Every structure is written in C-alpha cells, then in structure tokens.
C-alpha cells in the first residue's frame, strides 16, 4: 500500500506539473453547418484548465508524502 501511494502520488504530481506548464491540450470538434447529410465541422485545440493541474500537484504531493510518512 505504501509503495502504491508513492507511485500514484508521483504520477499525479508529474501530470499536474505537465498541465501547469501548458503542454496538455485536447481537440474539440464543433459542427458549424449541417444541411442534409453534408456537414461542415471545425476542430479546435484547447488547453486543459490550470486548476486541474494545480489540483493534481496538491493531491499528488499529499499522496506521496503520505506514502513516505506511513509506518507500515
């Protein structure tokens, strides 16, 4: 259990840092016009919100510290 907490904490911490640094994005596709079976779409790259990265850093840090402090 202790090693699992440390590993998950480090992974969340690294993912949070990656998001806060601005390297995480996803694609969103919007339908602009649809006439019958013809469709015009647009794909946009959007960044993952910063609060998700900050939450990942905080939760990952807490899990990693909890794993290191655990006595079992």
C-alpha positions in Angstrom: 0.0 0.0 0.0 2.8 2.4 0.8 4.6 1.9 -2.5 1.3 2.3 -4.3 0.6 5.7 -2.6 4.1 6.9 -3.5 3.8 5.8 -7.2 0.3 7.3 -7.7 1.4 10.5 -5.9 4.5 10.9 -8.1 2.4 10.2 -11.3 -0.2 12.8 -10.3 2.5 15.3 -9.4 4.2 14.9 -12.7 0.9 15.2 -14.6 0.0 18.3 -12.7 3.3 19.9 -13.5 2.9 19.0 -17.2 -0.6 20.6 -17.2 0.5 23.8 -15.4 3.5 24.2 -17.8 0.9 24.4 -20.6 1.8 21.2 -22.5 -1.6 19.5 -22.1 -4.3 20.0 -24.7 -7.2 18.2 -26.3 -9.2 18.6 -29.5 -12.8 19.7 -29.6 -14.9 19.3 -32.8 -17.8 21.7 -33.5 -20.4 21.3 -36.2 -20.7 24.6 -37.9 -23.3 23.8 -40.6 -25.3 20.8 -41.4 -27.6 20.5 -44.5 -29.0 17.1 -45.0 -26.1 14.6 -44.9 -23.5 17.3 -45.7 -21.7 18.7 -42.6 -19.1 21.3 -42.0 -17.0 20.9 -38.9 -14.2 22.7 -37.2 -11.6 21.2 -34.9 -10.0 23.4 -32.2 -7.1 22.6 -29.9 -8.0 23.6 -26.3 -5.7 23.7 -23.3 -6.5 21.8 -20.2 -7.6 24.2 -17.4 -4.8 25.2 -15.0 -6.9 24.4 -11.9 -6.8 20.7 -12.9 -3.0 20.8 -12.9 -2.9 22.6 -9.6 -5.3 20.0 -8.1 -3.1 17.2 -9.4 0.0 18.8 -7.9 -1.6 19.2 -4.5 -3.2 15.7 -4.4 -0.1 14.0 -5.8 2.1 15.7 -3.2 -0.2 14.7 -0.4 -0.3 11.1 -1.5 3.5 10.9 -2.0 4.1 12.5 1.4 1.6 10.2 3.0 3.3 7.2 1.5 6.7 8.3 2.7 5.4 9.0 6.3 3.4 5.8 6.5 4.9 3.5 9.1 3.6 0.2 7.8 
